[in-house]
Amino acid sequence: MPTDRMDEPLLAAGGVVPLDVAVAGTEDEPTSSRAALLRQGNFVVGVILLAIVVIPVLLAPVVSAVGPDVQNPTATFLGPSPSHLMGTDQYGRDIWARVVYGGRYTIGASIAVVILGGIVGTVLGLVAGYVRGAVGFTIMRGVDLLLAFPGILLALGVTAILGPSLVNAVIAVAIVAVPLYARIVEGAAREIRNLPYVRAARALGAGSGHIIFRHVLPGALPAIVVQTTVYLGIAALWIASLGFLGLGVQPPTPEWGQMVSDGQASLSIAWWVAVFPGAFLAAFVVGVSLVGDALRDRLNPTAAGT
Amino acid sequence: MVYVGKRLLALVVLLIGISILVFLMLQLIPGSPVTALLGQSATNPAAVARLNAELGLNKSLPVQFWLWLKGVLHGNLGYSYQNQQPVSALIGQNLPSTLELAGAGLLISIVGGIVLGAVAAVRRDTATDSVSMGIAMTLVALPSFWLGLILILLFAVVLPWFPVVGGTSLRGLVLPALTLGLGLLGITGRFVRSSLLEAMHSSHVVAARAKGLNSRTVFLKHIARNAVLPVITVIGLQVGALLSGTVLVEVVFSRPGIGRLLVQSILSKDYATVQATVLIIAAFYAITNLVVDLLYPLLDPRIGGT
């Protein structure tokens, strides 16, 4: 058992540096209070954006008088007005209603993605990092192989096998998330397994399962939380992208990406059909990344500075 | 030389892994591979028998893989029954347009990212800095298909400067390249900023200033040179995002290309084309990553020299 890892800094970079952490860079000098204030400003903007998007989506039946699928042949392609905040589409459906109900599919699917991908990736990462040996080696080579595909390509490949649907889109995007989680958790687990308190637990006769769940997992948790906030935005983007490409949610179910694609045909006569769902998606993704950034600075002070 | 050899070996292993996964894709689709490949033509017994023999379906899986790989290495990527032509011909028709788009997008991302990042670094912790980084983050998070649509709306519908459908002309390239480049520009910008800041505050730069070098020499010889390496890394990492981006951008602008070919073949269940495009894009991605790895020792003699 290697003991020479003991003097390595805890979670220095979690084994691998995810792109966003790498992007944030590591500036070793103390940041000024002004910079801290600007960062706090970003966090507040993020929270406001999320509130604007998430509250109407949660309260969809309250904020919208009509359902998302109610057609009205006498009210097609109406521009935004007090009675139709975001106008209507070619079937006279209310875009505001479709946007607030549609968010449930896009955001709900993204949450499903981070839960599914997060759990599978975390378990694989814990096993690979703690047990190591042939099992760990095999897991990590599989992870490397999956990472060799650009994310959307992997998602498209999985969709090609499973066929286009909302559930399959969730599975496809979750499969892209698995190696990202596995790598980060594996790095954390590898460092934590040799810390004195874990070795003490082992010396006291604690079983592997107990050590993994009581000692290693809590230590890896900050990295998992940061990864989840970062990936939630990416997941929403990809779920919507698959929807836009016609490979995710199928019409007439409203989903933001699919709605943008729906509205593209009538862009020159009714811009609102495509623009509003995309704007809500954009606000959600930007909001999540601003909040995620602030959270990363809080939980991982070495990456602060941007 | 050892460094180069190791990298090349890793690439070969990775390419073998990628091709195994892509080969298995067809096995994972429900039903027989012959039915999947032939699609509508599966009712023709002669075609079924011929393809059965060609794929060696009565032989073991490793033998089938070997036959398939041998074909691929000889440029035989299969036959698209939907398009009534060899897949290699389809790819040949679509690849130049994708490379053109990716190249133009990368150029916009590099030039724009360097400008944005340098401005932010020089004006560190000021409003200019935080606005630049706010723009960078927003660009990263914006859904590219929606950004493309907004650009079409503004610069092709409202102001008729560019064609709505991106043809193969140079004018038709502007909006798609801008859509692709703007998304990546944010990542480059953030990275340029942090690596410039790191280089600016390192001790050799302080020493160079102390001995009285003018700021121009200090910037070019001591700051910029050290900031180049991480920027090259991130540009290398962007190749994946670039390829993923072309898929969506080509669909938004109805532009011919590998990405749109992939989406269309998934929708029409043209599995031979799906397999080949996934293989080509993944191999291209792996090879560019190798090129980036090989560039390191040239830019920084400390890497790979010993």
Boltz contact constraints between the chains, C-beta under 6 A:
constraints:
  - contact:
      token1: [A, 23]
      token2: [B, 190]
      max_distance: 6.0
  - contact:
      token1: [A, 23]
      token2: [B, 191]
      max_distance: 6.0
  - contact:
      token1: [A, 25]
      token2: [B, 194]
      max_distance: 6.0
  - contact:
      token1: [A, 27]
      token2: [B, 197]
      max_distance: 6.0
  - contact:
      token1: [A, 32]
      token2: [B, 125]
      max_distance: 6.0
  - contact:
      token1: [A, 34]
      token2: [B, 125]
      max_distance: 6.0
  - contact:
      token1: [A, 35]
      token2: [B, 125]
      max_distance: 6.0
  - contact:
      token1: [A, 38]
      token2: [B, 130]
      max_distance: 6.0
  - contact:
      token1: [A, 145]
      token2: [B, 17]
      max_distance: 6.0
  - contact:
      token1: [A, 148]
      token2: [B, 14]
      max_distance: 6.0
  - contact:
      token1: [A, 148]
      token2: [B, 18]
      max_distance: 6.0
  - contact:
      token1: [A, 148]
      token2: [B, 286]
      max_distance: 6.0
  - contact:
      token1: [A, 149]
      token2: [B, 282]
      max_distance: 6.0
  - contact:
      token1: [A, 150]
      token2: [B, 240]
      max_distance: 6.0
  - contact:
      token1: [A, 150]
      token2: [B, 243]
      max_distance: 6.0
  - contact:
      token1: [A, 150]
      token2: [B, 244]
      max_distance: 6.0
  - contact:
      token1: [A, 150]
      token2: [B, 285]
      max_distance: 6.0
  - contact:
      token1: [A, 152]
      token2: [B, 244]
      max_distance: 6.0
  - contact:
      token1: [A, 152]
      token2: [B, 247]
      max_distance: 6.0
  - contact:
      token1: [A, 153]
      token2: [B, 281]
      max_distance: 6.0
  - contact:
      token1: [A, 157]
      token2: [B, 278]
      max_distance: 6.0
  - contact:
      token1: [A, 160]
      token2: [B, 266]
      max_distance: 6.0
  - contact:
      token1: [A, 160]
      token2: [B, 274]
      max_distance: 6.0
  - contact:
      token1: [A, 161]
      token2: [B, 28]
      max_distance: 6.0
  - contact:
      token1: [A, 161]
      token2: [B, 29]
      max_distance: 6.0
  - contact:
      token1: [A, 237]
      token2: [B, 143]
      max_distance: 6.0
  - contact:
      token1: [A, 241]
      token2: [B, 248]
      max_distance: 6.0
  - contact:
      token1: [A, 244]
      token2: [B, 145]
      max_distance: 6.0
  - contact:
      token1: [A, 245]
      token2: [B, 251]
      max_distance: 6.0
  - contact:
      token1: [A, 245]
      token2: [B, 263]
      max_distance: 6.0
  - contact:
      token1: [A, 260]
      token2: [B, 146]
      max_distance: 6.0
  - contact:
      token1: [A, 267]
      token2: [B, 153]
      max_distance: 6.0
  - contact:
      token1: [A, 268]
      token2: [B, 157]
      max_distance: 6.0
  - contact:
      token1: [A, 271]
      token2: [B, 153]
      max_distance: 6.0
  - contact:
      token1: [A, 274]
      token2: [B, 149]
      max_distance: 6.0
  - contact:
      token1: [A, 278]
      token2: [B, 146]
      max_distance: 6.0
  - contact:
      token1: [A, 281]
      token2: [B, 143]
      max_distance: 6.0
  - contact:
      token1: [A, 282]
      token2: [B, 142]
      max_distance: 6.0
  - contact:
      token1: [A, 285]
      token2: [B, 141]
      max_distance: 6.0
  - contact:
      token1: [A, 286]
      token2: [B, 138]
      max_distance: 6.0
  - contact:
      token1: [A, 286]
      token2: [B, 141]
      max_distance: 6.0
  - contact:
      token1: [A, 289]
      token2: [B, 141]
      max_distance: 6.0
